[in-house]
Amino acid sequence: MDVDGQSLLVLIVVGLIAGWLANKVVGGFGLGLIGSIAVGIIGAVIGTWLLGVMQISVGVGLVALIIKATIGAIVLLLAVAVVRRV
């Protein structure tokens, strides 16, 4: 897979926005900049997979990618919170 500079920048920005939004929704996670980006990028993978399995479409484009990444990041943070409590 070939990733150019522009795609990498979009991935980082979407990851940052989604990670920050998920952190605000779930709360209790002081992730910092790098942590928010990582959670957002991993959340993008989870959200795209999860919504695909559920056959839910949120559209196309940058806003849809942010929505998918945020949903996935929320799922990820909730899973981490459950594992921390056990």
Protein Blocks (a to p, Z undefined) as FASTA:
>chain_A
ZZdfklmmmmmmmmmmmmmmmmmmngoiagbjmlmmmmmmmmmmmmmmmmmmnopaebec
jklmmmmmmmmmmmmmmmmmmmmmZZ
